[in-house]
């Protein structure tokens, strides 16, 4: 099943535009975006997201470290590590984003960059989770999805 194709076009078309904006209009450096994206891919366990690589992106050691939950300073810059940590906390423990964490974020990122990072992370969290829940990547093994009493 490919959810994004024809189902719910009134929502899926604007959602696709949001996703496009995340990838093509963000001003964040690619390494920081990829650090956050691959962290969310690991959390969502989305096969499509875990295996997608940017052709101009970081090397495989970068991806492997993040897929293993490692924010090693030898592999990631400070901002990449913070972007990954932000993504993880956003997805798994958002109520514990305390003042000390925000202080660390603000030493490295502007308010505008943090809002962009939040929008990117929210997109990947939502759409990656949709991929898994609706078995878009063929890993979840859900025989069929029921939406509003209909099988899609």
C-alpha positions in Angstrom: 0.0 0.0 0.0 1.3 3.5 -0.8 -0.6 5.8 1.4 0.7 9.1 -0.1 -0.5 8.3 -3.6 -4.2 8.6 -3.8 -5.6 8.3 -0.3 -6.8 11.5 1.4 -5.7 13.9 -1.3 -7.1 16.9 0.6 -4.5 16.2 3.3 -1.8 14.2 1.5 -1.1 16.8 -1.1 -0.5 19.6 1.4 1.5 17.2 3.6 3.7 16.4 0.6 4.2 20.2 0.1 5.3 20.5 3.7 7.7 17.6 3.3 9.1 19.2 0.2 9.6 22.5 2.1 11.5 20.7 4.8 13.9 19.2 2.3 14.2 22.1 -0.2 13.7 25.3 1.8 15.4 24.7 5.1 18.5 26.9 5.7 20.0 24.4 8.1 23.3 22.7 7.0 22.8 19.3 5.5 24.8 17.5 8.2 22.6 18.9 10.9 19.4 18.0 9.1 20.7 14.5 8.5 21.7 14.1 12.1 18.1 14.9 13.2 16.5 13.0 10.4 18.4 9.7 10.9 17.8 9.9 14.6 14.1 10.1 14.0 14.4 7.3 11.4 16.0 5.1 14.2 13.3 6.0 16.7 10.4 5.4 14.2 12.1 2.2 12.9 11.2 3.4 9.4 13.2 1.3 6.9 12.7 3.9 4.1 14.0 6.6 6.3 16.9 4.6 7.8 18.3 3.6 4.4 17.8 7.0 2.6 21.0 8.9 2.1 21.7 12.3 0.6 24.1 12.1 -2.3 25.9 15.2 -1.0 25.5 14.2 2.7 27.9 12.8 5.3 29.8 9.6 5.0 28.4 6.2 6.1 30.2 6.3 9.5 28.0 9.3 10.3 24.9 7.4 9.6 26.0 4.2 11.3 26.9 6.1 14.5 23.5 7.8 14.6 21.6 4.6 13.8 23.4 3.0 16.7 22.4 5.9 19.0 25.9 7.3 19.2 26.6 11.0 19.0 30.4 10.6 19.0 32.3 13.8 18.8 34.8 12.2 16.5 32.0 11.7 13.9 29.6 14.6 14.5 30.1 18.3 15.0 28.7 19.9 18.1 25.7 21.2 16.2 25.0 17.8 14.5 25.1 16.2 17.9 22.8 18.8 19.4 20.4 18.4 16.4 20.3 14.6 17.0 19.8 15.1 20.7 17.0 17.6 20.0 15.3 15.1 17.6 15.5 12.3 20.2 14.1 14.4 23.0 11.4 15.9 20.8 10.3 12.4 19.8 10.7 10.5 23.1 10.9 12.9 26.1 9.8 16.4 25.0 8.5 17.3 28.5 12.1 16.9 29.8 13.6 19.6 27.5 14.8 21.6 30.5 16.4 25.0 30.8 19.9 23.5 30.8 19.2 21.8 27.4 17.7 25.0 25.9 20.8 26.9 27.1 23.0 24.4 25.2 20.8 24.7 22.1 20.9 28.5 22.2 24.7 28.6 22.4 24.8 26.8 19.1 21.6 27.8 17.2 19.6 30.9 16.7 15.8 31.0 17.5 15.1 30.8 13.8 17.3 27.7 13.3 15.6 26.0 16.3 12.1 26.7 14.8 13.3 25.2 11.5 14.8 22.2 13.3 11.5 21.7 15.2 9.5 21.8 11.9 11.9 19.4 10.2 11.8 17.0 13.1 8.0 17.2 13.4 7.7 16.3 9.7 10.1 13.3 9.9 8.5 12.1 13.1 5.0 12.3 11.7 5.6 11.0 8.2 8.1 8.3 9.2 5.6 7.1 11.8 2.9 7.1 9.1 5.2 4.9 6.9 5.6 2.4 9.7 2.0 2.4 10.9 0.6 2.0 7.4 3.4 -0.4 6.3 4.5 1.9 3.4 8.0 0.4 3.7 6.9 -3.2 3.8 8.4 -3.9 7.3 5.4 -3.6 9.6 3.4 -6.5 8.1 0.0 -4.9 8.7 -2.3 -6.9 6.4 -4.5 -3.8 5.8 -5.3 -0.5 7.4 -8.7 0.5 8.5 -9.5 4.2 8.4 -12.9 5.6 9.3 -14.5 2.1 8.9 -13.0 1.6 5.4 -10.1 -0.6 4.4 -7.4 1.4 2.5 
